[in-house]
Amino acid sequence: MSGTAKAREKEDSAGRRILYMAFELGEKSWKLGFTTGFGQKPREKTIVSRDRDSVLQEIRRAKARFGLEKDCEVQSLYEAGRDGFWLHRFLLANGIRNTVVDSTAIEQSRRKKTVKTDRVDLGKLLHLLMRRDAGEKRALCEVNVPSVCEEDRRHLHREATKTRHDLTRVTNRIKGLLSGQGLKVELSSDFGEQLETLKTWDGSDLPPMIKARLKREWEKVEFLKKQVNELERQRLEYVREGEGEALDQVRQLLQLRGIGPKSAWLYVMEFFSWRKFKNGKQVGSLAGLAPTPYQSGETAKEHGICKAGNKHIRTIAIEIAWCWIRYQPESELTKWYERRYEDSGPVAHKIGIVAVARKLLIALWRYLEQGLVPEGAQFKPARIF
């Protein structure tokens, strides 16, 4: 190692050198990179994916390779993705300071085409980790890792959302198959019985193959409906009888008119119950509802909202904004929207509702954190869960 590289190595508070480690996670194999400072060629090793013993073994070997003490500090980094947060918890449990980074926020050069290989990515991650450790706070866009309990609470509403999407997809397929035979049928609960008597455009029976397929598709619809109903039942049961700060927040939101069980649950479990916000700007930014102005010289224009935050919250926030306008007509936010966009066209109204969604999200955060009721908002006459 050159004298310059040695001089630029980072040391901890006790004067010991630090081992930096980065992961490039794949389905079959993981690539690990190690270094102790700027200007040093990383040590790269490939292991079988999810092999925890091999990770610890390679850390020990890297310490020996760089002449580090066995108990020296290890800092690691990997990109958020399919493997989730279990690796983060495993590393913390073994005394390793780990960071999970948002891969979409890693800086890229705009001068040329981007070269992307596992080796290049490892080098970039190690460089970013060392820059962050050297004091450059914005070198990394860190992911806020939830606890096991906080992560587990997300599954109920996310499963319900995916199941509804599957139900819509299968229902549309049935309608398409019927349309191909010149038929338009209301998909009511007795569709299975109607299927036996359906006739094509010339009065003949449906061909046997497509009739059999429609029966199977309808069975999927009935199964998915049962799943959705069961998930809704579980959620209402949790709201009625569950205990904990998160469920108390759900019940607090449900007291306001225009907010139902689905939106209250989503707001809390995805957003408010496990994130600590410093101000309203952070709330709007994490929801992806923050503006993205572009200004250069005399050119100044708006690129719309950034859409870089939580997509689950952003979707429901727009829906609840429309509900707020309808069910909270006396609120100050509704009156502001009406004054601002009273004489505007439909496009401006859609733009304005995004502003309402952002303002309402911030107002609900203050309502939960500080007990400040949105100005002019009305409560439901009785709590209905």
C-alpha positions in Angstrom: 0.0 0.0 0.0 1.3 3.4 -0.9 2.0 6.1 1.7 -0.7 8.3 0.2 -3.3 5.6 0.6 -2.2 5.0 4.2 -2.5 8.6 5.0 -6.1 8.8 3.6 -7.4 5.7 5.5 -10.2 6.4 8.0 -9.7 5.6 11.6 -12.2 5.2 14.4 -12.2 7.1 17.7 -9.7 4.7 19.2 -7.2 5.3 16.3 -7.9 1.9 14.7 -8.5 1.5 11.0 -12.0 0.8 9.7 -13.0 -2.0 7.2 -15.5 -0.9 4.6 -17.6 -3.6 2.9 -20.2 -3.4 0.1 -22.6 -6.0 -1.2 -23.8 -6.6 -4.8 -26.7 -9.0 -4.2 -27.9 -11.5 -6.8 -30.3 -14.4 -6.8 -27.6 -17.1 -7.1 -24.5 -15.4 -5.8 -23.3 -12.3 -3.9 -20.3 -10.3 -4.6 -18.5 -8.7 -1.7 -16.0 -5.8 -1.8 -13.6 -4.7 1.0 -11.3 -1.8 1.4 -9.8 0.3 4.2 -9.6 3.7 2.5 -9.5 5.9 -0.7 -7.1 5.0 -3.4 -6.9 1.3 -2.4 -8.0 -1.4 -4.9 -10.9 -3.3 -3.3 -10.7 -6.9 -2.3 -13.5 -8.7 -4.1 -15.0 -12.1 -3.3 -18.0 -14.1 -4.6 -20.1 -16.3 -2.3 -23.3 -18.2 -2.5 -26.3 -15.9 -1.9 -27.8 -15.8 1.6 -24.8 -17.8 3.0 -24.4 -16.0 6.4 -21.4 -18.0 7.5 -19.5 -17.2 4.3 -20.2 -13.4 4.9 -18.7 -13.6 8.4 -15.8 -15.7 7.1 -14.9 -13.3 4.4 -15.0 -10.4 6.9 -12.4 -12.3 9.0 -10.3 -13.0 6.0 -10.5 -9.3 4.9 -9.3 -8.2 8.3 -6.3 -10.5 8.1 -5.6 -9.4 4.5 -5.4 -5.7 5.4 -3.7 -6.3 8.8 -6.6 -5.1 10.9 -7.4 -6.0 14.4 -10.0 -8.7 14.9 -12.3 -6.3 16.8 -12.0 -3.3 14.4 -15.1 -1.5 13.2 -16.8 -2.8 10.1 -19.1 -0.6 8.0 -21.2 -2.1 5.2 -23.6 -1.0 2.6 -26.0 -2.6 0.2 -28.8 -1.5 -2.1 -32.4 -2.0 -1.2 -34.1 -4.7 -3.3 -35.6 -8.1 -3.3 -33.7 -9.4 -0.2 -35.4 -6.8 2.0 -34.0 -6.0 5.4 -33.2 -9.3 6.9 -29.5 -8.9 5.9 -29.4 -5.5 7.6 -30.7 -7.1 10.8 -28.2 -9.9 10.5 -25.3 -7.6 10.1 -26.3 -5.4 13.0 -26.7 -8.5 15.2 -23.0 -9.3 14.4 -21.8 -5.8 15.4 -21.5 -4.4 11.9 -22.7 -0.9 11.2 -24.8 -1.4 8.0 -26.6 1.1 5.7 -29.3 0.3 3.2 -29.3 2.7 0.3 -31.9 3.6 -2.3 -30.4 2.4 -5.6 -32.3 4.9 -7.7 -30.7 7.8 -5.9 -27.1 6.8 -6.6 -25.5 9.6 -8.6 -24.6 8.9 -12.3 -22.4 10.8 -14.7 -24.3 12.6 -17.5 -21.2 13.0 -19.7 -21.2 9.5 -21.2 -23.0 6.2 -21.3 -23.1 4.4 -18.0 -20.9 1.4 -17.6 -22.6 -1.1 -15.3 -20.9 -4.3 -14.0 -20.9 -5.9 -10.6 -17.3 -4.9 -10.1 -18.0 -1.2 -11.1 -21.0 -1.1 -8.8 -19.0 -2.5 -5.9 -16.4 0.2 -6.4 -19.1 2.9 -6.5 -20.8 1.7 -3.3 -17.5 1.5 -1.4 -16.6 5.0 -2.6 -20.0 6.4 -1.5 -19.7 4.6 1.9 -16.3 6.2 2.5 -17.5 9.6 1.4 -20.4 9.4 3.9 -18.1 8.3 6.6 -15.7 11.2 5.8 -18.5 13.6 6.6 -20.4 14.1 3.3 -23.9 13.7 4.6 -25.6 13.7 1.2 -23.4 11.1 -0.4 -26.0 8.4 0.3 -29.8 8.3 0.2 -30.3 6.0 3.2 -33.4 3.9 3.5 -35.2 4.1 6.8 -35.3 0.4 8.0 -38.5 -0.5 9.8 -38.6 -2.9 12.8 -39.8 -6.5 12.3 -43.2 -5.5 13.8 -43.5 -2.4 11.7 -42.7 -4.3 8.5 -45.1 -7.1 9.4 -48.0 -4.6 9.8 -47.7 -3.7 6.1 -48.6 -7.1 4.8 -52.3 -7.0 5.5 -53.2 -3.9 3.4 -50.6 -4.7 0.7 -52.0 -8.2 0.3 -55.5 -6.7 0.0 -54.4 -4.3 -2.6 -52.7 -7.0 -4.7 -55.7 -9.2 -4.4 -58.0 -6.5 -5.6 -55.7 -6.0 -8.6 -55.8 -9.7 -9.3 -59.6 -9.6 -9.1 -59.8 -6.7 -11.5 -57.5 -8.5 -13.9 -59.5 -11.7 -13.9 -62.8 -9.9 -14.2 -61.5 -7.9 -17.2 -60.3 -11.2 -18.8 -63.8 -12.6 -18.5 -65.4 -9.5 -20.1 -62.9 -9.7 -22.9 -63.7 -13.4 -23.6 -67.4 -12.6 -23.6 -66.8 -9.7 -25.9 -65.0 -12.0 -28.3 -68.3 -13.9 -28.7 -70.4 -10.8 -29.2 -71.7 -10.8 -25.6 -71.9 -8.2 -22.8 -73.0 -9.7 -19.5 -73.2 -8.2 -16.1 -70.9 -10.1 -13.8 -73.2 -10.5 -10.9 -73.1 -13.2 -8.2 -75.2 -15.6 -10.4 -72.9 -15.4 -13.4 -72.0 -19.1 -13.0 -75.7 -20.0 -13.6 -76.1 -17.5 -16.4 -73.1 -19.1 -18.2 -75.1 -22.3 -18.8 -77.8 -20.4 -20.8 -75.6 -17.9 -22.7 -76.0 -17.8 -26.5 -73.7 -16.4 -29.1 -74.8 -13.8 -31.7 -76.5 -16.4 -33.9 -78.4 -18.1 -31.0 -76.1 -21.1 -30.7 -74.5 -22.4 -27.4 -71.1 -21.2 -26.4 -68.3 -23.4 -27.7 -67.4 -26.0 -25.0 -63.8 -24.9 -24.6 -64.5 -21.3 -23.9 -67.4 -22.2 -21.7 -65.0 -24.3 -19.6 -62.5 -21.6 -19.5 -65.1 -19.0 -18.3 -66.1 -21.4 -15.6 -62.6 -21.7 -14.3 -62.1 -17.9 -14.5 -65.3 -17.3 -12.6 -64.1 -19.7 -9.9 -61.0 -17.5 -9.5 -63.2 -14.5 -9.2 -65.2 -16.1 -6.4 -62.0 -17.2 -4.6 -60.4 -13.7 -4.8 -63.6 -12.1 -3.5 -63.5 -14.4 -0.5 -59.9 -13.4 0.1 -60.7 -9.7 -0.1 -63.6 -10.0 2.3 -61.5 -12.0 4.8 -58.8 -9.4 4.7 -61.3 -6.6 5.2 -62.8 -8.5 8.2 -59.4 -9.0 9.8 -58.6 -5.3 9.4 -61.8 -4.2 11.0 -61.3 -6.7 13.8 -57.8 -5.2 14.5 -59.2 -1.7 14.5 -62.0 -2.6 16.9 -60.1 -4.8 19.4 -56.4 -4.3 18.7 -54.0 -2.5 21.1 -51.0 -0.4 20.4 -50.0 3.2 19.4 -50.4 2.5 15.7 -54.0 1.3 16.1 -54.8 4.2 18.4 -53.7 6.5 15.5 -56.0 4.6 13.1 -58.9 5.1 15.4 -58.0 8.8 15.8 -58.0 9.3 12.0 -61.3 7.5 11.7 -63.0 10.2 13.8 -62.7 12.7 10.9 -65.3 12.8 8.2 -64.1 11.7 4.8 -61.6 9.2 6.1 -62.5 5.5 6.1 -60.9 2.4 7.5 -58.9 1.6 4.4 -57.3 5.0 4.1 -56.8 5.4 7.9 -55.1 2.0 8.1 -52.8 2.7 5.1 -51.8 6.2 6.3 -50.7 4.9 9.7 -49.1 1.5 8.8 -47.3 2.8 5.7 -46.4 6.3 6.9 -47.2 7.8 10.3 -46.6 5.0 12.8 -43.0 4.4 12.1 -41.5 7.5 10.5 -40.5 10.5 12.5 -40.8 13.7 10.5 -39.2 17.0 11.5 -41.5 19.3 9.4 -44.2 19.3 6.8 -41.7 19.4 3.9 -40.4 16.0 4.9 -44.0 14.7 4.9 -44.7 15.9 1.4 -41.4 14.7 0.1 -41.7 11.2 1.4 -45.1 10.9 -0.2 -43.7 11.9 -3.5 -45.9 15.0 -3.6 -43.2 17.6 -3.5 -42.8 20.0 -6.5 -39.8 19.7 -8.9 -38.9 23.3 -10.1 -36.5 23.7 -13.0 -34.6 27.0 -13.1 -31.6 27.9 -15.3 -30.8 31.5 -16.2 -34.1 33.1 -17.4 -35.8 29.7 -17.8 -38.1 28.8 -15.0 -40.7 26.0 -15.2 -42.3 23.4 -13.0 -41.9 19.7 -13.8 -44.7 18.5 -11.6 -44.5 16.3 -8.5 -41.4 14.2 -8.0 -43.2 10.8 -7.4 -40.1 9.6 -5.6 -41.8 8.7 -2.3 -44.1 6.0 -1.1 -46.4 5.1 -4.0 -49.0 3.5 -1.7 -49.4 6.8 0.2 -49.4 8.9 -2.9 -52.2 7.0 -4.5 -54.5 7.0 -1.5 -53.6 10.7 -0.7 -55.1 11.8 -4.1 -58.3 9.7 -3.4 -58.7 11.1 0.1 -58.2 14.7 -1.2 -61.3 14.3 -3.4 -63.2 12.8 -0.4 -62.1 15.7 1.8 -63.4 18.2 -0.7 -66.8 16.4 -0.7 -67.3 15.5 2.9 -65.5 18.4 4.6 -67.0 21.4 2.7 -66.6 23.7 5.7 -62.9 23.0 6.2 -60.4 25.8 5.4 -58.6 23.5 3.0 -61.7 22.9 1.0 -62.5 26.7 0.9 -59.0 27.4 -0.3 -59.3 24.9 -3.1 -62.7 26.4 -4.2 -61.3 29.9 -4.1 -58.2 29.0 -6.0 -59.7 26.8 -8.7 -63.3 28.0 -8.9 -63.0 29.4 -12.4 -60.4 26.9 -13.7 -60.7 24.1 -16.1 -60.6 20.3 -15.4 -56.8 20.1 -15.9 -56.2 22.8 -13.3 -58.6 21.1 -10.9 -56.5 17.9 -11.2 -53.4 19.9 -10.5 -55.0 21.6 -7.6 -56.1 18.3 -6.0 -52.5 17.3 -5.7 -51.8 20.4 -3.7 -54.8 19.6 -1.5 -53.4 16.0 -1.0 -50.1 17.4 0.1 -51.6 20.0 2.5 -54.0 17.5 3.9 -51.3 14.9 4.5 -49.3 17.5 6.5 -52.4 18.5 8.4 -53.1 14.9 9.3 -49.5 14.5 10.5 -49.9 17.5 12.8 -53.3 16.1 14.0 -51.7 12.8 15.0 -48.5 14.2 16.4 -49.7 17.4 18.1 -53.5 17.0 18.3 -54.1 20.0 16.0 -57.4 19.4 14.3 -57.4 20.6 10.6 -59.0 24.0 10.6 -62.8 23.8 10.1 -62.8 20.0 9.9 -65.8 18.1 11.2 -65.9 14.9 13.2 -68.2 12.0 12.6 -71.3 12.0 14.9 -70.2 8.6 16.2 -67.2 6.3 15.6 -68.1 3.6 13.1 -65.6 0.8 12.7 
